[in-house]
Amino acid sequence: MGRCPSRMSIVALCLTLLWAPPTVEASSEAIDADAVRDGLVMRLSERADDWAVRVGPVTDGRGIVSMSAPDGWVLTREVRIDAGDPTTRGRQLASSIAVVIENYEPRASPPPPDKTPPPDKAPPPDKSAEAKTPLGPSGWIAAGALLSSGPAGRADVAAGVDLAGGFWFAREHVMPYLSLGWRRATAGDLTVDAAHAAVGMAFGTPLGQGHIWVGGGLVAGAIGGFARDADSASGWGAQLGTPAMLVARAGRFFGSVHAGPQVALPPLHFRGQTDSLRWGHVRVAAGLRLGLRFGSS
């Protein structure tokens, strides 16, 4: 024969039909969650509406109870759990929780927001850092001024212009480039115009979030000179340079300076009627360029 429900359970069931009962969760089998809920309904009636109660694990006769009020505030208490069966413990616990709810006064201000980010949501990526990181190879083209000179005390300065282009790759650590240029030197009535074509390979690194690039490398090419005085003459040779470079970049635009020694093989010697120009084995060359970058970087 089945057991008849207790008078307390019947009254709690009737009250449940009239009000929204509190929600009770128990993480320990030592506590009967239904007994806790029925006890709260019996003692508090509608005052227990919309409360949420969570009973943590019971250790050494004590447990942590979290009670969420309808206004959003959460109350946490450590309660004593006496010996007995789960139903008896649940009724005893309901009495302790009811005392807290009876003495609780709703608060006008909302509870403070939880500033801890959800564990399943990673913080958004730093877009500014992505923008500063080279994304791939980028090309460039530039025009500028050239100046070269022999050893100190020699009046064989040559000035001119050049057009250059190349690209950065390998996270902007490598930069091959091509240079075409013209320069002129004079000594009295003697004028020498020279043209060059060269290829270079520079190695360096970006600094200052990519606004600065510093490096150095090797450039090799051919140079041809055409001299004019009372008569004219021409000469050809090869040149090899090791320039250091500094590039300042602002968006797609940049300016650069480069300087270093050049070695000519063979040296070029031009002689007029009364004056002469000799571009010896070693010269110092420098230049300034203004240019435009394009590509993905």
KAWO-V5774 format. One record per residue. N is the residue number from 1. SS is DSSP state (H for helix, E for strand, L for the rest). OMEGA is omega in whole degrees, 0 to 359 (* if undefined). NEAR is the number of other ideal C-beta (glycine too) atoms within 10 Angstrom. Layout:
# KAWO-V5774
[[N | SS | OMEGA | NEAR] [N | SS | OMEGA | NEAR]]
This chain:
# KAWO-V5774
[[1 | L | 182 | 3] [2 | L | 181 | 4] [3 | L | 180 | 5] [4 | L | 179 | 8] [5 | L | 180 | 10] [6 | L | 179 | 11] [7 | H | 181 | 8] [8 | H | 180 | 14] [9 | H | 180 | 14] [10 | H | 179 | 11] [11 | H | 180 | 13] [12 | H | 179 | 20] [13 | H | 179 | 13] [14 | H | 179 | 10] [15 | H | 178 | 17] [16 | H | 179 | 13] [17 | H | 183 | 7] [18 | H | 182 | 10] [19 | L | 174 | 15] [20 | L | 186 | 11] [21 | L | 176 | 21] [22 | L | 176 | 23] [23 | E | 182 | 13] [24 | E | 175 | 27] [25 | E | 179 | 14] [26 | E | 180 | 25] [27 | L | 180 | 14] [28 | L | 177 | 15] [29 | L | 179 | 9] [30 | L | 182 | 19] [31 | L | 175 | 24] [32 | L | 183 | 21] [33 | H | 179 | 19] [34 | H | 179 | 14] [35 | H | 177 | 24] [36 | H | 181 | 29] [37 | H | 180 | 23] [38 | H | 179 | 25] [39 | H | 179 | 25] [40 | H | 179 | 24] [41 | H | 180 | 26] [42 | H | 186 | 18] [43 | H | 188 | 17] [44 | H | 183 | 20] [45 | H | 186 | 12] [46 | H | 180 | 12] [47 | H | 178 | 16] [48 | H | 182 | 26] [49 | L | 172 | 13] [50 | L | 172 | 15] [51 | L | 177 | 23] [52 | E | 184 | 14] [53 | E | 177 | 24] [54 | E | 181 | 17] [55 | E | 180 | 25] [56 | E | 180 | 17] [57 | E | 179 | 13] [58 | E | 181 | 19] [59 | E | 178 | 11] [60 | L | 176 | 6] [61 | L | 179 | 12] [62 | E | 180 | 12] [63 | E | 179 | 22] [64 | E | 180 | 15] [65 | E | 175 | 22] [66 | E | 182 | 14] [67 | E | 180 | 20] [68 | E | 181 | 17] [69 | L | 179 | 18] [70 | L | 180 | 13] [71 | L | 175 | 14] [72 | L | 180 | 11] [73 | L | 182 | 15] [74 | E | 178 | 11] [75 | E | 181 | 15] [76 | E | 180 | 10] [77 | E | 170 | 13] [78 | E | 185 | 9] [79 | E | 178 | 17] [80 | E | 180 | 10] [81 | L | 182 | 21] [82 | L | 179 | 9] [83 | L | 180 | 8] [84 | L | 179 | 12] [85 | L | 183 | 10] [86 | H | 180 | 17] [87 | H | 179 | 16] [88 | H | 178 | 13] [89 | H | 180 | 24] [90 | H | 179 | 24] [91 | H | 178 | 18] [92 | H | 179 | 19] [93 | H | 178 | 28] [94 | H | 178 | 25] [95 | H | 180 | 14] [96 | H | 180 | 15] [97 | H | 181 | 26] [98 | H | 179 | 19] [99 | H | 180 | 12] [100 | H | 182 | 16] [101 | H | 179 | 18] [102 | H | 183 | 11] [103 | L | 182 | 7] [104 | L | 176 | 16] [105 | L | 180 | 6] [106 | L | 182 | 8] [107 | L | 183 | 11] [108 | L | 183 | 5] [109 | L | 178 | 8] [110 | L | 178 | 9] [111 | L | 179 | 12] [112 | L | 181 | 8] [113 | L | 177 | 6] [114 | L | 183 | 7] [115 | L | 179 | 5] [116 | L | 181 | 6] [117 | L | 178 | 9] [118 | L | 184 | 7] [119 | L | 183 | 6] [120 | L | 180 | 5] [121 | L | 178 | 7] [122 | L | 178 | 8] [123 | L | 181 | 6] [124 | L | 180 | 6] [125 | L | 178 | 8] [126 | L | 183 | 10] [127 | H | 179 | 8] [128 | H | 178 | 9] [129 | H | 178 | 9] [130 | H | 182 | 9] [131 | H | 182 | 10] [132 | H | 182 | 13] [133 | L | 179 | 13] [134 | L | 183 | 16] [135 | L | 183 | 11] [136 | L | 180 | 11] [137 | L | 175 | 15] [138 | E | 180 | 17] [139 | E | 178 | 16] [140 | E | 174 | 23] [141 | E | 186 | 15] [142 | E | 174 | 23] [143 | E | 182 | 14] [144 | E | 182 | 20] [145 | E | 180 | 15] [146 | E | 175 | 20] [147 | E | 178 | 15] [148 | E | 183 | 21] [149 | E | 175 | 17] [150 | L | 179 | 21] [151 | L | 181 | 11] [152 | L | 179 | 6] [153 | L | 179 | 5] [154 | L | 182 | 13] [155 | L | 180 | 11] [156 | L | 180 | 19] [157 | L | 177 | 16] [158 | E | 180 | 22] [159 | E | 180 | 14] [160 | E | 182 | 19] [161 | E | 175 | 15] [162 | E | 175 | 19] [163 | E | 185 | 15] [164 | E | 177 | 21] [165 | E | 180 | 15] [166 | E | 177 | 19] [167 | E | 175 | 18] [168 | E | 172 | 26] [169 | E | 184 | 17] [170 | L | 182 | 10] [171 | L | 175 | 14] [172 | L | 176 | 20] [173 | L | 183 | 15] [174 | E | 182 | 16] [175 | E | 170 | 22] [176 | E | 181 | 13] [177 | E | 180 | 21] [178 | E | 182 | 14] [179 | E | 173 | 23] [180 | E | 184 | 14] [181 | E | 178 | 22] [182 | E | 177 | 15] [183 | E | 181 | 22] [184 | E | 175 | 14] [185 | E | 180 | 23] [186 | E | 174 | 17] [187 | E | 184 | 20] [188 | L | 179 | 12] [189 | L | 182 | 12] [190 | E | 178 | 19] [191 | E | 179 | 18] [192 | E | 173 | 24] [193 | E | 183 | 17] [194 | E | 176 | 24] [195 | E | 180 | 15] [196 | E | 172 | 22] [197 | E | 186 | 12] [198 | E | 172 | 21] [199 | E | 183 | 13] [200 | E | 175 | 21] [201 | E | 181 | 13] [202 | E | 178 | 22] [203 | E | 182 | 13] [204 | E | 182 | 20] [205 | E | 175 | 11] [206 | E | 179 | 21] [207 | E | 176 | 11] [208 | L | 180 | 11] [209 | L | 176 | 11] [210 | L | 181 | 14] [211 | L | 181 | 14] [212 | E | 172 | 15] [213 | E | 178 | 22] [214 | E | 180 | 13] [215 | E | 178 | 20] [216 | E | 182 | 14] [217 | E | 184 | 20] [218 | E | 179 | 14] [219 | E | 181 | 22] [220 | E | 180 | 13] [221 | E | 181 | 18] [222 | E | 179 | 12] [223 | E | 177 | 20] [224 | E | 182 | 14] [225 | E | 178 | 23] [226 | E | 185 | 14] [227 | E | 179 | 23] [228 | E | 171 | 15] [229 | L | 172 | 19] [230 | L | 174 | 9] [231 | L | 178 | 8] [232 | E | 180 | 11] [233 | E | 180 | 13] [234 | E | 178 | 13] [235 | E | 183 | 17] [236 | E | 178 | 11] [237 | E | 177 | 16] [238 | E | 178 | 14] [239 | E | 181 | 20] [240 | E | 182 | 14] [241 | E | 176 | 23] [242 | L | 185 | 13] [243 | L | 166 | 20] [244 | E | 187 | 15] [245 | E | 173 | 22] [246 | E | 183 | 15] [247 | E | 174 | 26] [248 | E | 187 | 13] [249 | E | 176 | 19] [250 | E | 184 | 8] [251 | L | 180 | 8] [252 | L | 183 | 12] [253 | E | 179 | 12] [254 | E | 172 | 19] [255 | E | 182 | 15] [256 | E | 172 | 19] [257 | E | 178 | 15] [258 | E | 181 | 25] [259 | E | 179 | 15] [260 | E | 180 | 17] [261 | E | 174 | 12] [262 | E | 177 | 21] [263 | E | 180 | 15] [264 | E | 178 | 18] [265 | E | 349 | 9] [266 | L | 175 | 12] [267 | L | 180 | 15] [268 | E | 182 | 20] [269 | E | 180 | 13] [270 | E | 182 | 25] [271 | E | 175 | 14] [272 | L | 181 | 20] [273 | L | 182 | 11] [274 | L | 185 | 11] [275 | L | 179 | 15] [276 | E | 175 | 15] [277 | E | 180 | 24] [278 | E | 173 | 13] [279 | E | 189 | 27] [280 | L | 184 | 15] [281 | L | 186 | 12] [282 | E | 175 | 12] [283 | E | 175 | 21] [284 | E | 182 | 15] [285 | E | 178 | 20] [286 | E | 181 | 15] [287 | E | 178 | 23] [288 | E | 180 | 14] [289 | E | 171 | 23] [290 | E | 187 | 12] [291 | E | 183 | 21] [292 | E | 176 | 14] [293 | E | 175 | 18] [294 | E | 181 | 12] [295 | E | 190 | 14] [296 | L | 185 | 9] [297 | L | * | 20]]
